[in-house]
């Protein structure tokens, strides 16, 4: 684990970009987090009463918020602001006039009801880029429904595929997977819109729907159904539609490995790893079509082989023949994994006011010359309110004190 080595903000590719993160939890805020890792000045606008719900999501920290917040609120300055009060809305408009990007994920129509919709903000700042994340998007018959990642996994077609055949559909990985996916797509949309703004001078908004991010990652699901009426079902730990063996296999020591043989050559390598090269001949299972037709038999052979060896023994034999395989890591495995340490995927940061270090995932993607950095963990609620109001709007201490007295901040 490495301590963070923050690059000077001016050296980062998004230095000079100001982002207003008025969103909550993960989807839209994750976009702002990514922008902040690469140099953007991210001002987190939160309600004075409790702030972002992510502060209470996950394992409590010694400071009273959570480890989730400390990690995902990284590189942000917290400004408390009640947008429902007139003075709060006016302050927000002032911030927008001096910013490049706004990230929001309120239910459709909420900002319009507060007089802070796209048309108003675009008029204030025609160069503004605005990310709008909702469950179902700004249009369509479902636009007013509440949306969460778990529901998006279901509606987008991913959750139906997760689980054992004929069993209860399972959560595909983390319950927040769809939030992170949408944050990534949102960040791509923001960067594309900023590029367009560079060329034309005009801002625009990005309409990101949680279910669409999930649906976009479903391979050939749509064309296979449209052309052949194929409805893919749950396949458990083995994805047997295209390749065999291609799944998860338990080992003698109660652990698991993933093995992927998507081609005949890769299966030939696995057969050599198993000490049974005869399995990869034309007369046996050497061709993918034969393996697919006898998938149960092939998987049983691989399952029996893995079950007779420890995970390390299986992996070393696969590595020796260049068979694609890897361990199913839990987080303890990850902390002991040489690859994660060599790539500095784990970053140690001092958590303010706790006397503790917090280990968080490092920024990605990796840029060769201007890599992202973690300069601070998630801030305390309202930690930077006075600083931001003085710096961006020129308010003095008396004005800030008056706003506090009215619970505007």
C-alpha positions in Angstrom: 0.0 0.0 0.0 1.3 3.4 -0.9 0.6 6.7 0.7 -0.9 9.2 -1.8 1.5 11.4 -3.7 -0.8 14.2 -4.9 0.3 15.9 -8.0 0.1 19.7 -8.0 -3.4 20.6 -9.2 -2.0 22.7 -12.0 -0.2 19.7 -13.4 -3.4 17.6 -13.7 -5.4 17.6 -17.0 -8.6 19.1 -15.6 -6.9 21.8 -13.5 -9.0 25.0 -13.9 -12.3 23.1 -14.3 -14.9 23.9 -11.7 -17.6 21.3 -10.9 -20.6 21.7 -8.7 -21.7 18.4 -7.3 -25.2 18.9 -6.0 -26.1 15.2 -6.2 -26.4 12.5 -3.6 -25.1 8.9 -3.0 -23.0 7.5 -5.9 -24.2 7.8 -9.5 -23.8 11.5 -10.4 -21.3 12.2 -7.5 -19.0 9.4 -8.8 -18.7 11.4 -12.1 -17.7 14.4 -10.0 -15.2 12.3 -8.0 -13.6 11.1 -11.2 -13.3 14.7 -12.5 -11.8 15.7 -9.2 -9.1 13.0 -9.3 -7.8 14.5 -12.4 -7.6 18.1 -11.2 -11.1 19.6 -11.3 -12.1 21.8 -8.3 -15.2 20.0 -7.1 -17.6 21.9 -4.8 -20.0 19.5 -3.0 -23.3 21.3 -2.4 -25.2 19.6 0.5 -28.3 20.3 2.5 -27.3 21.8 5.9 -29.4 19.2 7.7 -27.4 16.0 7.4 -25.9 16.5 3.9 -25.4 13.7 1.4 -27.0 10.4 2.5 -23.7 8.7 1.5 -22.3 10.1 4.8 -24.4 7.4 6.6 -24.0 4.6 4.0 -21.6 1.8 5.1 -19.2 1.3 8.0 -19.0 4.2 10.5 -15.7 6.0 10.8 -14.3 7.4 14.0 -15.3 10.8 12.8 -19.1 9.9 12.7 -19.5 9.6 8.9 -18.7 6.4 7.0 -15.7 4.9 5.3 -17.8 5.0 2.1 -18.0 8.7 2.4 -14.3 9.2 3.2 -13.5 7.2 0.0 -16.1 8.5 -2.5 -16.1 12.1 -1.2 -12.4 12.4 -2.0 -11.0 15.7 -3.4 -14.3 17.6 -2.8 -15.0 20.8 -0.8 -18.2 20.7 1.1 -20.6 23.7 1.0 -23.9 23.5 2.8 -26.7 25.3 1.1 -30.5 25.1 1.4 -31.6 25.4 -2.2 -35.3 25.6 -1.3 -34.7 29.0 0.3 -34.5 32.0 -2.0 -31.2 33.1 -0.8 -29.8 29.6 -1.1 -31.0 29.4 -4.7 -29.5 32.8 -5.5 -26.1 31.7 -4.1 -26.3 28.5 -6.2 -27.0 30.5 -9.3 -23.9 32.6 -8.5 -21.8 29.5 -8.2 -23.2 28.2 -11.5 -22.2 31.4 -13.3 -18.6 30.7 -12.4 -18.6 26.9 -13.0 -18.1 24.6 -15.9 -20.1 21.5 -14.8 -23.1 20.7 -12.6 -23.8 17.1 -11.5 -27.3 16.4 -10.2 -29.5 13.3 -9.6 -32.8 14.7 -8.2 -36.0 13.1 -9.4 -37.2 14.5 -12.7 -38.7 18.0 -12.4 -37.4 18.7 -8.9 -34.9 21.3 -10.0 -37.5 22.9 -12.3 -39.8 23.1 -9.3 -37.1 25.0 -7.4 -36.5 27.3 -10.3 -33.1 25.8 -10.9 -33.8 23.7 -14.0 -31.6 23.4 -17.1 -33.3 26.3 -19.0 -32.6 28.7 -16.0 -29.0 27.5 -15.5 -28.2 27.5 -19.2 -29.4 31.1 -19.4 -27.2 32.1 -16.5 -24.2 30.3 -18.0 -24.5 29.3 -21.7 -21.2 27.4 -21.5 -22.5 25.2 -18.6 -22.4 21.4 -19.0 -24.9 19.6 -16.8 -25.1 15.9 -15.9 -28.6 14.8 -15.0 -28.9 11.3 -13.6 -32.2 9.6 -12.9 -33.5 6.1 -12.8 -35.3 6.3 -16.2 -34.2 9.5 -17.8 -35.8 12.9 -18.4 -38.4 11.5 -20.9 -40.6 8.5 -21.4 -43.5 7.0 -19.5 -41.3 6.0 -16.5 -39.5 9.4 -16.1 -41.3 10.2 -12.8 -40.6 6.9 -11.1 -37.9 6.8 -8.4 -34.8 4.9 -9.5 -32.1 3.0 -7.7 -29.3 0.8 -8.9 -30.9 -2.5 -7.7 -34.0 -1.6 -9.7 -31.9 -0.6 -12.7 -30.1 -4.0 -12.6 -33.6 -5.6 -12.9 -35.1 -3.3 -15.5 -31.9 -3.2 -17.6 -31.9 -7.0 -17.9 -28.8 -7.8 -15.9 -30.2 -9.2 -12.7 -32.3 -11.7 -14.6 -29.1 -13.4 -15.8 -27.4 -13.5 -12.4 -27.9 -16.7 -10.3 -28.2 -20.4 -10.7 -30.4 -21.9 -13.4 -34.1 -21.8 -12.4 -33.1 -20.2 -9.1 -33.9 -16.8 -7.7 -32.2 -14.0 -9.7 -29.3 -12.6 -7.7 -27.7 -9.2 -7.3 -25.0 -8.9 -10.0 -22.1 -8.1 -7.8 -22.5 -4.9 -5.7 -25.9 -3.4 -5.2 -24.4 -0.1 -6.4 -22.9 -1.5 -9.6 -25.4 0.5 -11.8 -24.6 3.7 -9.9 -20.9 3.3 -10.7 -21.6 2.4 -14.3 -23.8 5.5 -14.8 -21.2 7.7 -13.1 -18.7 6.4 -15.6 -21.0 7.0 -18.6 -21.9 10.4 -17.1 -18.2 11.3 -16.9 -17.7 10.3 -20.6 -20.7 12.4 -21.4 -19.3 15.4 -19.6 -16.0 15.1 -21.3 -17.7 14.9 -24.7 -19.8 17.9 -23.9 -16.8 19.9 -22.8 -15.1 19.0 -26.1 -18.1 20.2 -28.0 -18.1 23.4 -25.9 -14.4 24.0 -26.7 -15.4 23.9 -30.4 -18.6 25.8 -30.3 -18.8 27.7 -27.0 -22.1 26.1 -26.2 -22.9 24.0 -23.2 -25.5 21.2 -23.1 -26.9 18.6 -20.6 -26.4 14.9 -20.4 -29.5 12.8 -19.8 -28.2 9.6 -18.0 -30.6 6.9 -16.9 -29.5 4.1 -14.6 -31.3 1.4 -16.5 -29.7 2.5 -19.8 -26.2 2.1 -18.4 -27.0 -1.4 -17.3 -28.7 -2.3 -20.6 -25.8 -1.1 -22.6 -23.6 -3.8 -21.1 -25.6 -6.8 -22.1 -23.6 -8.1 -25.0 -25.7 -9.6 -27.8 -28.9 -9.9 -25.7 -30.9 -7.5 -27.9 -29.9 -8.7 -31.4 -30.1 -12.3 -30.5 -33.7 -11.9 -29.3 -34.7 -9.6 -32.2 -33.3 -12.0 -34.8 -33.9 -15.5 -33.3 -36.2 -15.0 -30.3 -33.5 -16.1 -27.9 -34.1 -15.3 -24.3 -30.9 -16.0 -22.3 -31.5 -17.6 -19.0 -29.4 -17.8 -15.8 -26.3 -20.0 -16.2 -25.0 -19.9 -12.7 -21.2 -19.8 -12.5 -20.7 -21.0 -16.1 -21.5 -18.9 -19.1 -22.0 -21.7 -21.6 -23.6 -19.9 -24.5 -20.4 -19.2 -26.3 -17.6 -21.2 -24.7 -16.9 -24.3 -22.6 -15.4 -24.4 -20.0 -16.0 -20.8 -19.0 -16.9 -20.4 -15.4 -16.0 -20.8 -11.7 -14.7 -24.0 -10.2 -14.2 -24.9 -6.5 -10.9 -26.3 -5.3 -9.9 -28.9 -2.7 -9.2 -26.2 -0.1 -12.6 -24.6 -0.4 -11.6 -21.8 -2.6 -12.6 -20.9 -6.2 -10.9 -20.2 -9.5 -12.2 -18.7 -12.7 -11.2 -20.5 -16.0 -12.0 -19.1 -19.4 -11.4 -21.2 -22.6 -13.0 -19.1 -25.3 -11.1 -20.8 -28.2 -9.9 -24.2 -29.1 -6.3 -23.2 -28.5 -7.1 -22.1 -25.0 -8.8 -25.4 -24.3 -5.8 -27.3 -25.7 -3.7 -25.4 -23.1 -6.1 -26.3 -20.3 -6.0 -30.0 -21.4 -2.2 -29.9 -21.1 -2.5 -28.2 -17.7 -4.7 -31.0 -16.5 -2.2 -33.6 -17.9 -4.8 -34.8 -20.3 -3.8 -33.6 -23.8 -6.0 -36.2 -25.4 -9.1 -34.2 -24.4 -8.2 -31.6 -27.0 -8.2 -33.8 -30.1 -10.7 -33.6 -32.9 -12.0 -37.0 -31.8 -12.8 -35.7 -28.3 -13.4 -32.1 -27.2 -11.0 -30.2 -29.3 -13.6 -28.2 -31.2 -15.8 -25.6 -29.5 -18.9 -26.9 -31.1 -18.3 -30.3 -29.6 -17.6 -28.9 -26.2 -20.8 -26.8 -26.4 -22.8 -29.9 -27.3 -21.2 -31.8 -24.4 -20.9 -28.9 -22.0 -22.0 -30.9 -18.9 -19.4 -33.6 -19.5 -16.6 -31.0 -20.1 -17.5 -29.0 -17.1 -17.6 -32.1 -14.9 -14.1 -33.1 -16.1 -12.8 -29.6 -15.2 -14.7 -29.5 -11.9 -13.3 -32.9 -10.9 -9.7 -31.8 -11.7 -10.0 -28.5 -9.8 -11.7 -30.3 -6.8 -8.7 -32.6 -6.5 -6.2 -29.8 -6.1 -5.7 -26.7 -4.0 -6.4 -23.3 -5.6 -2.7 -22.5 -5.8 -2.0 -25.8 -7.5 -4.7 -25.3 -10.1 -3.5 -21.7 -10.8 0.1 -22.6 -11.1 -0.6 -25.4 -13.6 -2.8 -23.0 -15.6 -0.2 -20.3 -15.6 2.5 -22.7 -16.8 0.5 -23.4 -20.0 -0.9 -19.8 -20.4 -4.4 -20.9 -19.7 -6.5 -17.9 -18.7 -7.3 -18.4 -15.0 -7.4 -16.5 -11.8 -8.6 -16.6 -8.2 -12.0 -15.4 -7.1 -10.6 -12.9 -4.7 -12.3 -11.6 -1.6 -11.0 -8.3 -0.2 -8.5 -10.1 2.1 -7.1 -11.8 -1.0 -6.8 -8.5 -2.8 -4.9 -7.0 0.1 -2.4 -9.8 -0.2 -2.2 -9.8 -4.0 1.2 -8.8 -5.5 -0.5 -7.3 -8.6 -2.5 -4.9 -6.6 0.6 -3.8 -4.7 2.8 -3.6 -7.8 0.2 -1.3 -9.5 -0.4 0.7 -6.3 -4.2 0.0 -6.5 -4.4 0.6 -2.7 -3.8 4.1 -1.4 -3.3 4.9 2.3 -4.6 8.3 3.4 -4.7 10.0 6.7 -8.3 10.6 7.8 -8.8 14.0 9.3 -9.9 14.2 12.9 -9.7 10.4 13.4 -6.0 9.7 13.9 -6.5 6.8 11.5 -5.3 5.8 8.1 -7.9 4.8 5.5 -7.1 2.5 2.6 -9.0 3.4 -0.6 -8.9 2.4 -4.2 -6.5 4.4 -6.4 -7.7 6.6 -9.2 -8.1 5.0 -12.7 -7.6 5.1 -15.6 -3.8 5.5 -15.6 -2.3 8.4 -17.5 1.4 8.1 -18.3 2.2 11.8 -17.8 -0.7 13.2 -15.6 -2.1 10.4 -13.4 -5.0 11.2 -11.1 -4.4 11.8 -7.5 -6.2 11.7 -4.1 -5.5 15.0 -2.4 -8.1 14.6 0.4 -10.7 12.2 1.7 -14.4 13.1 2.0 -14.8 16.4 3.9 -16.8 17.1 7.0 -20.2 18.5 6.3 -19.9 22.2 5.5 -16.2 22.2 6.1 -15.5 24.6 3.2 -18.7 26.7 3.3 -17.0 29.9 4.4 -14.0 29.3 2.1 -16.1 28.8 -1.0 -18.4 31.7 -0.4 -15.5 34.0 0.2 -13.5 32.8 -2.7 -16.2 32.5 -5.4 -18.8 35.0 -4.4 -16.8 37.5 -2.3 -19.0 37.3 0.8 -17.6 38.7 4.0 -17.8 37.1 7.5 -20.8 39.2 8.4 -22.7 38.0 5.4 -21.7 34.4 6.0 -22.8 34.6 9.6 -26.2 36.0 8.5 -26.7 33.1 6.2 -25.8 30.7 9.0 -28.3 32.3 11.3 -31.1 31.8 8.7 -30.0 28.2 8.2 -29.3 28.9 4.5 -25.9 27.3 5.0 
